[in-house]
Amino acid sequence: MTQEYRRTLCAACESARLRSFYRVDNIPVHSCLMLDTREAALAFPRRDLELGFCESCGFIQNVLFDPHVQSYSPAYEETQIFSPRFQQFVEEICDDQDRKYGLAGKTALEIGCGKGEFLVALCERTGCAGIGIDPGYRPERTQSPAADRLDFIQDFYGPKYKHLQADYVCCRHTLEHISNVLDFMKLVRESIGDRPSVVVFFELPDQERVLVERAFWDIYYEHASYFTGGSLARLFRRTGFDVTDLWKAYDGQYLMLEARPTAGPTEPDLAAEADLERTARQVASFETDIRRHLSGLRADVERWRAEGKRIAIWGSGSKAVSYLTTLGLADQIDSVVDINPHKWGKFLAGAGNEIVSPESLERSRPDVVVVMNAIYLDEIGRDLERRGLRPILKGLS
């Protein structure tokens, strides 16, 4: 890795008080780009990752992140909407935001809308109009009675789109992909201008859970930025927002933040923001324990293999790529399963495993199924039962 891309300042507060605490080398630069052949997957570009903790604001970033190797496009397959559990979560968010802000007749802008499922659901359930922007958007997947109130832009959000005006601005699972988070949030604030009634809603992974649970599978190259509740709120307040609510959802996996624009920086007033000292302790504990945790998970797979068990993993997204490439287990896994039909027959970047349908398990009949996200254990267990399969079912932990 060249020195050119090593960051020495915090991307959220510009402090030089960065302390590196976790490193993994030679990992794929993308996790959700689908490859057509095993050869292409194994040859996929790789880089090193090194997490740095800002002792001033609590923000965590990949100090080796190189934005030039990122390539978001319609081939990027990030959607979770094929899960009934996730569909329910999306509907709950839409209804919650509508109860709070009365979105009927208003315009919602979603920055980083992916395939558009959330924005479509929001418009259908609330009666608002929507503007979505994302380079990975696929227009053929939007089939909705609200289509006449929806506009999508297949591009990255940037200064040329700051003219887009909306009453409600949302950004879900996008900020963690942004390396220059301070500049990004300044742009969002500038685009709102002098309109204090605008509501801003952000959702992204919770880094506190990752630290506490040693959830390294949620650390991967395309995530440049990692937030706890406090560090996220501090970024918003620094860039001219008043944070009105801050909470966790989806079994504590996601951070949820609501804010309104203000004339300048604001002071913290939510209990959830006071986490800087706690985060420092959690970082130190993660650094001490992570190698032992990695060894334990490798040992699980080695034991199953020694016992002659067939192993499948369920979920072919970023968690799977991180699990397989960080632990070096790609060759030890018999099947990688996903319910998203757009992934079937494709191959995991860096790992090379082919992604197969749940139906294929009726033939391969695994003895162990490792579930990449434990929130889906019940859903997956029922699916396996319907297929007459009763493997050992283990969620990552």
DAFEN-V382274 format. One record per backbone hydrogen bond with DSSP energy under -0.5 kcal/mol. NH is the residue of the N-H (numbers start at 0). CO is the residue of the C=O. If there is no record, write none. Layout:
((NH CO) (NH CO))
//
This chain:
((4 1) (5 2) (6 4) (6 62) (9 14) (13 9) (17 15) (18 52) (20 50) (21 50) (23 48) (26 46) (28 44) (33 31) (33 74) (34 346) (40 36) (41 37) (42 38) (43 40) (46 26) (48 23) (50 21) (51 60) (52 18) (53 58) (54 16) (54 52) (57 53) (59 225) (60 51) (61 223) (62 49) (62 60) (64 61) (66 64) (68 65) (69 66) (75 72) (76 31) (76 74) (77 75) (82 79) (83 81) (86 82) (87 83) (88 84) (89 85) (90 86) (91 87) (92 88) (93 89) (94 90) (95 91) (96 92) (97 93) (98 94) (99 95) (100 96) (101 97) (104 126) (105 102) (107 128) (108 167) (109 107) (109 130) (110 108) (110 169) (111 109) (111 132) (112 132) (115 112) (119 115) (120 116) (121 117) (122 118) (123 119) (124 120) (125 121) (126 122) (127 121) (128 105) (129 148) (130 107) (131 150) (132 109) (133 152) (136 133) (140 137) (141 138) (142 140) (143 141) (146 143) (148 145) (149 146) (150 129) (152 131) (154 152) (160 157) (161 158) (163 160) (166 106) (167 106) (168 198) (169 108) (169 167) (170 200) (172 170) (172 202) (176 173) (177 174) (180 178) (181 10) (183 179) (184 180) (185 181) (186 182) (187 183) (188 184) (189 185) (190 186) (191 187) (192 188) (194 192) (197 194) (198 166) (199 258) (200 168) (201 256) (202 170) (203 254) (205 252) (206 204) (206 226) (209 205) (210 206) (211 207) (212 208) (213 209) (213 210) (214 209) (215 213) (217 214) (218 215) (219 217) (220 27) (222 219) (223 175) (223 221) (224 175) (225 59) (226 204) (231 227) (232 228) (233 229) (234 230) (235 231) (236 232) (237 233) (238 234) (239 236) (240 235) (241 259) (242 240) (243 241) (243 257) (244 257) (246 255) (248 253) (252 248) (252 249) (253 248) (254 203) (255 246) (256 201) (257 244) (258 199) (259 241) (260 197) (261 239) (265 236) (272 269) (273 270) (274 272) (278 274) (279 275) (280 276) (281 277) (282 278) (283 279) (284 280) (285 281) (286 282) (287 283) (288 284) (289 285) (292 288) (293 289) (294 290) (295 291) (296 292) (297 293) (298 294) (299 295) (300 296) (301 297) (302 298) (303 299) (304 300) (305 301) (306 302) (307 304) (308 303) (311 367) (312 334) (313 369) (314 312) (314 336) (320 316) (321 317) (322 318) (323 319) (324 320) (325 321) (326 322) (327 323) (328 323) (329 323) (331 328) (332 328) (332 329) (333 310) (334 310) (335 353) (336 312) (337 355) (340 338) (342 339) (343 339) (343 340) (344 354) (345 342) (346 34) (347 352) (349 40) (350 348) (351 347) (354 345) (355 335) (359 356) (360 357) (361 358) (362 359) (363 359) (364 360) (366 309) (367 309) (368 391) (369 311) (370 368) (370 393) (371 313) (371 369) (375 372) (376 373) (379 375) (380 376) (381 377) (382 378) (383 379) (384 380) (385 381) (386 382) (387 384) (388 383) (391 366) (393 368) (393 391) (395 370))
//
